[in-house]
């Protein structure tokens, strides 16, 4: 094995963020992410119900105001239309010019209004003022092309003296001015009729009023509609609050039932006692309780088995120490001390394996990331650690690298410390069950994209019916007569599962002795995420 140069690591660079006095500058803590902030289910539902309501309420007020204005405009527009119709009927043609025959009393009635100011205007075809208010503006879109007879009353919004007004207007067609002359022939009748139509007299009749009555009526409608909403809205909020509290009460009852349980009660919750919407949650919770109960039961059994296993070497150590104290013969004392040393060694091994199993079980929670490991190099180093023990047992311990002298290293993703623990337990198990003169071989090879780690021995082997149980904690094959704690293969299985490896047990294909068929443990590791370059 090549020795590695162990150099001292360079000291870390000084903190450039520290001030001259040696104190690091204050760095405010990072704000807690939103996903870590607890949210209230009651508050979430309330927000999603009330937020649209509070957003739609101003929109409802605005739409109600527009509808109220439209409703308020209609009766007053009808009154304006009637006034325009009455004025249109008062227009006559005298000497070819339109005149208005409107008595003073009719003018007073036309302008009679206690709230609004009323304006009217009658103008000739050329915009000449005939009667009424001269300041009333003409329609901006009027160009004299409207129909002459039977023209409808139109409406527009305008201003007079800076005051907004509602204006109703209509174009009144009078009799056309016909020229005297010879009767046109049959060929000129159409042209004569068109010219006569163009010379038709049109008078513009307008009646306008201010908007005070309309605004007052619209405000009355708004008050009549909005004020009840101010009363209804708190009632709606109270009803929503009560409905949510009532709807979420089964969750509170379920919470109280769970809190009232004894600490050791892991029985499932009856899903018939909860609403249908949270039945899946209760089902998942029951599954978790079942797994937790199994874990607690396994821990209790593990503690009981560990206590039972520890009791045997501790009792032997106590007995041997008491026996040594009663002996006076140095030889007997020496034999008692030897037994005491063996018992302490057995207890030490049991404690070490318990710690190794606990470390293996807690490894996924340690947050250690796997790294690229050369499986062949790790196996070679582990085998070298057990060479002296193999000499003690009188067993030939060997290592077979990947086939071919130039075979590429087998890289896997894993934790080197845990993998060495796994392989050490396999080698220790093989050395204990292989009789003196036998052999134990550790082999690393490739099978397609997978890396294989094999440990084979020439011992008594494991019967197929026992292979599913040897990985259980403290399980011992009856009649093996081999000292051990029954934890080694349980540690192997735990570490293999953490690395996603599959473990299989076979008879040793190279052993031909009927009494010693041997055993072959094979671990199949998944391929790494990416193969490293050979030059690395």
Residue, then its C-alpha position, 0 to 999 in steps of 0.5 A: x500500500x502506498x503511504x500518503x503524505x500527511x501535510x498540515x492544512x494551511x491556516x484559514x485566511x483572516x476575516x476581512x469583514x472584521x473591524x480593526x478592534x477585532x469584532x465582526x460587523x453585525x449581520x442581521x439575521x435572515x428573515x424567516x422564509x414564508x414556507x416556515x411561517x405557520x398559517x391559520x386554516x381559519x384565517x386562510x378561509x376567512x381571507x379567501x371569503x372576505x377579500x372578494x366580498x370587500x373587493x366586490x362591494x365598492x364595485x357594487x356601489x359604483x354600478x348601483x350609482x350608474x344605474x341610479x343615475x340612469x333611472x333618475x335621468x329617464x323621467x326628466x328626459x321624458x319631461x324635456x322631450x315633451x317640452x321640445x314637442x310642445x315648442x315644435x308645434x308652436x313654430x309657423x312659417x310666415x312670409x317664408x320665414x319660421x316664427x314662434x307664436x308662444x304667449x307669455x303665460x306659456x313661457x312662464x310655464x315652460x320656465x317654471x321650476x323650483x329647483x333647476x334652471x330651464x333654458x330653451x332656444x329656437x333657431x332658424x336653418x342658418x342658425x339665426x336666433x328666433x326665440x329663447x336664450x341666445x347663450x344655449x350652444x348648438x349641437x356640435x354634430x348637427x350639420x343640417x342633414x338630419x331628417x326633415x319630417x318626423x325627426x326624433x328628439x335627441x339628448x346630449x350633455x352640455x354646459x351653459x355659463x359653466x354649469x352642466x345641463x341636460x339638453x333635449x333638441x330636435x330638428x323641425x322640418x317646415x314646408x319647402x319654398x317652391x319657386x314659381x315657373x313653368x311646370x317641369x317636364x316628365x324628365x325633370x321631375x326627379x331633379x326638381x323634387x331633389x332641389x325642393x327638398x334641399x331648399x326645405x326649411x329646418x328649425x332647431x328646437x332646444x330645451x335644457x335644464x340643470x342637473x340638480x333634481x337628477x342628482x338629488x334623485x340619484x342620491x336618494x336612490x343610492x342612500x336607499x340602496x347603500x344604507x341597507x348594505x352597511x347594515x347587512x355587511x356586518x351581519x354577513x361577516x358575523x354569519x361567515x365567522x359563525x359558519x367557519x367556526x361551526x364548520x371547523x369545530x370537528x377539527x377542534x374536537x379531533x384535537x381534544x380527543x388526541x390530546x386526551x389520549x394517554x402517552x402510550x396510546x398509539x391505537x388508530x383514530x376511528x375515521x367514522x368520527x371525522x368529516x369526510x374532507x379530513x378522512x384522508x388526513x386521518x388515514x395518513x395519521x393512522x398509518x404513521x401511528x402504526x409505523x410508530x407503534x412498530x418502531x416503539x415495539x422494535x425498540x422495546x424488543x431491542x432493549x430487552x434483547x440487549x439487556x438479556x445479552x448484556x446480563x450473560x457476560x456481566x453475570x459471568x464476570x461477577x461469578x469469575x471475580x467472586x471465584x477468584x477472590x475465594x481461590x488461594x491457588x495462583x493457578x486457579x486465580x489465573x484461570x478465573x482471570x482468564x475467564x474474566x478477560x473473556x467475559x469482558x471481551x464479549x461484553x466489550x464486543x457487544x457494546x461496540x456492536x450496539x453502538x455501531x448499530x445505533x450509529x448505522x441507524x442514525x446515519x441518515x439523520x446526520x446529514x452527511x453527504x456521500x462521496x465517491x469511494x474506490x471500493x477496491x481500495x477500501x476492501x483491501x485496507x479493511x482486509x489488512x486490518x483483519x490479517x492478524x485475526x485470521x492468523x489467530x484463527x488459523x484461516x487463510x484470509x485473501x483479497x481478489x481485486x477486479x479482474x485484469x491488471x489494468x482494471x479500472x477502479x470501481x467507484x461507488x457513492x457512499x460513506x467510507x466509515x460505514x462501509x468499512x464497518x459493514x465489511x468488517x462485520x462480514x469478515x468477522x462473521x466469516x472468521x468465526x464460523x469458518x473452521x481452522x484450516x479454511x479460507x475466507x476471500x473478499x472479492x471486488x468485481x464489476x457486473x455491468x454498471x453495478x459494483x459487487x462486493x463478495x465475502x465467501x468462506x468455507x464454513x458450515x454455510x446458512x440453510x435457505x430457510x435461515x437466510x431471511x432471519x440471520x439479519x434480524x437483531x440477536x438472531x442466532x442459528x441453533x447449534x452453531x456453538x459460536x460465541x457472538x451477539x447476533x448483531x453483526x449481520x443486522x449492522x450489515x443490512x442497515x448500512x447496505x440499505x442506507x447505500x441502496x445496496x442489495x444483499x444476497x446469500x448463496x452457498x460457496x460455489x468453490x467449496x465441495x465439502x458436503x459438511x462445509x458448503x460454505x457461504x457467499x455474501x454478495x452486495x450489489x451497489x447501484x451505479x454512481x451518478x457519474x463515473x469519474x475520469x481515470x485521470x482524476 
